[in-house]
């Protein structure tokens, strides 16, 4: 092989290596751009959700009895309380929608602390820690016995 041919061959290999290196760099750059886009899109979603939440907070501040109130209730009182309470609340606060959740006390307290519920109806004996609370009713219980029972 002549010197000219050898130099041309090496130059061709160098060009091929440079082209491969450029292609690898281009793919890496493309992946980095895609990763950055994903981060930007996720952040944009979080910002839009926060903006929507801020709008809801402002609407509720203007009219606290409008929108959705997320209420939790324990199963032992739900069936007895909700049939009367739900229509009464709807009549009194027509622009307020109530989303009821029925669950065990510990689950309701956790959801309240996490912010997925706005308020919960629990038995007075419930372990609610430092949560603010107010007694809304007292439930009278009686013991009934059959006639003639030696009570």
N, C-alpha and C positions, 0 to 999 in steps of 0.2 A: 504494500500500500504506500502510496506517495505521501510525502509530508503534508501536502495540501489536502489530500483526502482524509488523513488522520486528524488534522486540525478541524476540518469540516465535520467529521464524525463526532469529535468531542464537543464541538459547538452545538451540534444537533442534540446530543445527550443533555448538555447543560440547558438548552432551550426547553427540552422535554421535562427536565427536573424542575426548572423554574415554573413551567406551566402547571405541573402537578402541584407544586408548592402554592402557587397562586390559587388553584382550585380548592385546595385544602383550607387556605386562609379564608376564601370566600364562603365556604360552607360553615366554618366556625363563626364567621362574622354574621352570617344569616341566622344561625342558631342563637347567637347572643341577642340579635335584634328581636327574634321571636320571643325569647325569654323575657326581654325587657317589655315587649308589648303585653305579655300576659300579666306582668306585675302592674303595668299602667292600667289595664282593663279592670283588674281586681280592685285596685285602689279607686278607680272611677265608680265601680259598683258600690263600694263602701260609702263613698261620698254621696252618691245619689240616694242610698238608703237613709243615711244620716240626714240629708236635706228633707226627705219625705217625713221622717220622724220629727224633725224640727217644725215642719209645717203643721203636723198633727198636734204637737205640743202647743203651738200658737193658737190653733183653732180651739183646742180644749181650754186654753186660758181665757179666750174670749167667751166661750160657752162650754163650761165643764160638763154639761149634761147632753152633749152631742158627740157622736162617734161611737166607738166600741169600748165597752167596759168588760174586761176579761175577769170573770169571777170563778173561783173554785169553791166546791162544796163537798163535804164528806158524805159518803153514801147513806149513812144512817139518818141524815136529815133531808137529803135531796128530794126523795119521793114525797115527803110530807110538806115541805116548805115551797118547793119550786112551782107546783101547780097554782098556788095562790099568789106567790110573790112575782112571778114572771109577768102575768097580765097587769098586775097593779103597777109595776115599774114601767111597763110599756105605756099605760094610760097616763101616768104622772110625768114621764119623760119620753115623749114620742120620738125625739131625735136621737135617743140613746139606744144603741143595740147592745144586747148582753150576750156574750159568748160564755156559756157555762161549761165548766170542767168538773167532772166528778171523779175523785180519787181519794186515796188514803191521806191521812193528816200529814205524815212525813213527806209525801210527794208534793202535796199542795204547798207546804211551807217552803220546800226547796224551790218550787217553781216561782213562788212569790219573791223569794230572795234573789233568784236569777232574773227576775223581771218579766217572765212570760205570763204572769198573772198580775192583775192590779190589786185584787183583794181576795180574801178567802173567808168562808163561813165554817167555823170549827167549834168543837166542844170546848167549854171553858177550861177543861183539864188539859188541853193540848199543850205540849212543850213547844212554845213559840219563841223562846229566848227573849231577845231584846226588841222584837217587833212591836210597833205601836198597835194598840188594840182598844176596842170599846165593846162592852157587853151590849148586845142588841136585843136580847130577849132572855127570859128565864122560862124554862120548860118545866111545868109542874108534873110530877109523877104521883100516882096513887097506887095503892095495893088493893086489888079487888078480890073478894073471896065469895064463894058460893053461899047462898042463904043457908043458915044453920051451921056454918063452919065455926068451930070454937076459936074465934080470933080474939 
